[in-house]
């Protein structure tokens, strides 16, 4: 087990998680960072709240006819972040994910702001040749820089393009961005403006033999269903639609996933955190064996 020196601390664990790391395919890990959040901070509290609200759910999924009780998965806890040090924090995330990959695990990361996805994708792309990233988000996140910074939750997908190439990035549900980044997306990535289910159905067969990483910003969901996020954007998809999107991917070779930008301070009903926990449960049930 290579995680011992990865700056991890364990508190509340996700519902039904095991103490058996060795036998677990899926390993949950938290990245409580929101250093570059541009509107409403608080996403650093997301990993903990996703875990605590997971206990309102049943272990059994009526959608998949599977139960978490039939799976062995491990919650490694949260990476300890040095406050304000973006590059060191990204390095620690990458180190932890690399350790999981060396052990043959499926990383399921809870953010934190969307920038935490970058080192995960970077490490997974090194292991899986031809990695395809499926990006679910309200925002394109394709800016070359934001407020003078290359590393930001607003630039993360631009950095991903530099790692895997734009042809291997598919972006769904996008409904916000400046003109330059949307034009960049239309020329360089597979970007679907305010679309989700239909394009996923169309490309699923095309992606069948490719390693897939899913990065899911909770703000793809309309703030009526998921208000607890830092940059809410009206006219998004419903909770049901984002679940349906996951089910469309059940036969693909998904090798990792993250759920980011849950900000509990704006989630008084906790419905955003509960939705994130439900998405995590369904991901474990789909790809946990």
C-alpha positions in Angstrom: 0.0 0.0 0.0 1.6 3.2 -1.2 -0.8 5.7 0.4 0.9 5.8 3.8 3.1 8.8 2.9 0.4 10.8 1.0 -0.7 13.4 3.6 -4.0 11.7 4.3 -6.4 12.0 7.2 -9.5 10.0 7.8 -12.7 11.1 9.5 -16.2 10.2 8.4 -16.2 7.6 5.7 -18.6 7.1 2.8 -21.6 4.9 3.5 -20.7 1.2 3.5 -17.0 1.6 2.9 -14.7 -1.2 4.0 -11.5 -1.3 6.0 -10.1 -3.7 3.4 -8.0 -1.6 1.1 -6.3 -4.5 -0.5 -9.6 -6.1 -1.8 -11.2 -2.8 -2.9 -11.3 -1.8 -6.5 -12.8 1.7 -5.9 -11.0 4.0 -3.5 -12.6 7.2 -2.4 -10.3 10.2 -1.7 -11.1 13.8 -0.9 -9.4 16.9 -2.1 -10.7 19.8 0.1 -9.3 22.7 -1.8 -11.0 25.9 -3.1 -8.0 28.3 -3.4 -9.0 29.7 -6.9 -12.8 29.8 -6.5 -13.8 33.0 -8.2 -17.3 33.7 -6.8 -18.4 31.8 -3.7 -15.8 29.9 -1.7 -16.6 26.8 0.4 -16.0 23.8 -1.9 -13.2 22.7 0.5 -16.0 21.5 2.7 -17.5 19.4 0.0 -15.8 16.0 0.6 -16.8 15.9 4.2 -20.4 16.8 3.6 -20.8 14.3 0.7 -19.7 11.6 3.1 -21.9 12.7 6.0 -25.0 13.0 3.8 -24.4 9.7 2.2 -25.9 8.1 5.2 -29.4 9.3 4.3 -29.2 7.0 1.3 -29.9 3.3 1.1 -27.0 0.9 0.2 -29.4 -0.6 -2.4 -29.9 1.1 -5.8 -33.4 0.5 -7.3 -32.0 1.8 -10.6 -29.2 -0.8 -10.9 -30.6 -3.6 -8.7 -27.3 -3.7 -6.8 -26.3 -3.0 -3.3 -23.2 -1.5 -1.8 -23.3 -4.4 0.7 -22.2 -6.6 -2.2 -19.1 -4.5 -3.0 -15.8 -3.8 -1.2 -14.5 -0.3 -1.5 -12.3 1.8 0.7 -12.4 5.5 1.8 -8.9 6.8 2.2 -9.9 10.1 3.7 -8.9 13.6 2.7 -5.5 14.9 1.4 -4.1 17.5 3.8 -3.8 20.7 1.8 -1.2 23.4 2.6 -3.4 26.4 2.7 -2.7 28.9 -0.2 -0.1 26.7 -1.9 -1.8 25.7 -5.1 1.1 23.9 -6.8 2.0 21.8 -3.7 -1.6 20.9 -3.2 -1.9 19.7 -6.8 1.3 17.8 -6.3 -0.1 16.0 -3.2 -3.3 15.1 -5.1 -1.2 13.7 -8.0 1.0 11.7 -5.6 -2.0 10.1 -3.9 -3.7 9.2 -7.2 -0.4 7.8 -8.5 -0.2 5.6 -5.5 -3.8 4.3 -6.1 -3.0 3.6 -9.8 0.1 1.7 -8.8 -2.1 -0.5 -6.6 -4.5 -1.0 -9.5 -7.4 1.0 -8.0 -10.2 3.1 -9.4 -9.9 6.6 -7.9 -13.2 8.3 -7.0 -12.3 11.8 -6.0 -14.5 14.2 -4.1 -13.7 18.0 -4.5 -13.0 20.7 -3.8 -12.9 23.1 -6.7 -12.5 21.8 -10.2 -8.8 22.5 -10.4 -8.3 19.4 -8.3 -9.2 17.3 -11.3 -6.0 18.3 -13.2 -3.4 16.2 -11.4 -5.8 13.2 -11.4 -6.2 13.4 -15.1 -2.5 13.9 -15.6 -1.6 10.8 -13.7 -4.3 8.7 -15.3 -3.3 9.8 -18.8 0.2 8.5 -18.1 -1.1 5.1 -17.2 -3.9 4.8 -19.8 -2.8 5.5 -23.4 -5.4 7.4 -25.4 -7.4 8.5 -22.4 -10.7 10.2 -23.1 -12.2 12.7 -20.6 -15.9 13.2 -20.3 -16.5 16.6 -18.8 -19.9 17.4 -17.3 -20.2 21.1 -16.3 -22.1 24.3 -16.7 -18.9 26.1 -17.6 -16.4 25.4 -20.4 -13.3 26.0 -18.1 -11.3 26.5 -21.2 -9.7 29.9 -20.5 -6.0 30.2 -21.3 -5.6 32.1 -18.0 -7.9 33.7 -15.5 -7.0 36.9 -13.7 -3.4 36.3 -14.7 -3.3 32.7 -13.4 -2.8 29.5 -15.6 -4.0 27.3 -12.8 -7.6 28.0 -11.9 -11.0 26.3 -11.8 -11.7 28.4 -14.9 -8.7 27.1 -16.8 -8.6 23.5 -15.8 -10.0 22.0 -19.0 -7.6 24.1 -21.1 -4.8 22.5 -19.2 -6.4 19.1 -19.8 -6.4 19.7 -23.5 -2.7 20.3 -23.3 -2.3 16.8 -21.7 -4.7 14.6 -23.7 -5.5 16.7 -26.8 -8.8 18.4 -27.6 -10.1 15.5 -29.7 -10.1 13.4 -26.5 -12.1 15.9 -24.5 -16.0 15.7 -24.6 -17.8 18.5 -22.8 -21.5 18.2 -21.9 -24.1 20.6 -20.5 -22.0 23.7 -21.2 -24.0 26.9 -20.9 -21.5 29.5 -19.7 -18.2 30.9 -20.8 -16.6 33.9 -22.5 -16.6 34.2 -26.3 -12.9 33.2 -26.7 -13.2 30.0 -24.7 -16.4 28.9 -26.4 -14.8 29.5 -29.8 -11.8 27.5 -28.7 -14.0 24.7 -27.6 -15.9 24.6 -30.9 -12.6 24.5 -32.8 -10.6 22.2 -30.6 -12.8 20.0 -28.4 -16.0 18.1 -28.6 -18.3 20.6 -26.9 -22.0 20.2 -26.6 -23.7 23.5 -25.7 -26.6 22.8 -23.2 -26.8 19.2 -24.4 -26.4 16.0 -22.4 -28.4 12.9 -23.1 -28.6 13.0 -26.9 -24.9 13.4 -27.6 -24.0 10.8 -25.0 -26.2 8.3 -26.7 -24.7 9.1 -30.1 -21.0 8.7 -29.0 -21.2 5.8 -26.5 -20.4 3.2 -29.1 -17.6 5.3 -30.5 -16.0 5.3 -27.0 -16.5 1.7 -26.2 -12.9 0.6 -26.5 -11.3 3.7 -24.9 -10.2 4.3 -21.3 -12.6 6.9 -19.9 -12.2 9.4 -17.1 -15.4 11.3 -15.9 -15.1 14.7 -14.3 -18.4 16.0 -13.0 -18.9 19.5 -11.8 -22.1 19.5 -9.8 -23.1 22.8 -11.3 -24.1 21.0 -14.5 -27.3 20.4 -12.6 -29.7 23.3 -12.4 -29.4 25.3 -9.2 -33.1 24.4 -8.5 -31.8 20.9 -7.8 -28.2 21.7 -6.7 -27.9 25.2 -5.2 -24.9 24.3 -3.1 -22.1 25.3 -5.5 -19.8 28.2 -6.0 -20.9 29.4 -9.4 -24.5 28.4 -10.0 -25.8 28.8 -13.5 -29.5 28.7 -14.3 -31.1 26.5 -17.0 -29.2 23.3 -16.3 -30.1 19.6 -16.3 -32.2 17.9 -13.7 -31.1 15.4 -11.0 -32.7 12.6 -13.0 -30.9 13.6 -16.2 -27.4 13.5 -14.7 -28.2 10.1 -13.2 -29.4 8.9 -16.6 -26.1 10.2 -18.1 -24.1 7.9 -15.7 -26.2 4.9 -16.7 -25.5 5.6 -20.4 -21.8 5.0 -19.6 -22.2 1.8 -17.7 -20.7 -0.4 -20.4 -17.7 1.8 -21.1 -14.2 1.3 -19.7 -14.3 4.0 -17.0 -11.0 4.1 -15.1 -11.7 6.9 -12.7 -14.1 9.7 -11.7 -14.4 12.9 -9.7 -17.3 14.9 -8.4 -16.4 18.5 -7.7 -17.6 22.0 -6.7 -20.1 21.0 -4.0 -20.2 23.9 -1.6 -22.1 23.0 1.6 -22.4 26.6 2.9 -24.9 27.4 0.2 -26.7 24.1 0.6 -29.0 24.5 3.6 -31.3 21.7 2.5 -28.3 19.5 1.8 -29.9 18.4 -1.5 -26.7 19.1 -3.5 -24.5 17.0 -1.2 -27.1 14.2 -1.2 -27.2 14.3 -5.0 -23.4 14.1 -5.1 -23.5 11.2 -2.7 -26.1 9.4 -4.8 -24.0 9.9 -8.0 -21.0 8.5 -6.1 -23.0 5.5 -4.9 -24.2 4.7 -8.5 -20.6 5.1 -9.8 -19.3 2.5 -7.2 -22.1 0.1 -8.2 -21.4 0.5 -11.9 -17.6 0.3 -11.9 -16.7 -1.2 -8.5 -16.1 -4.7 -9.5 
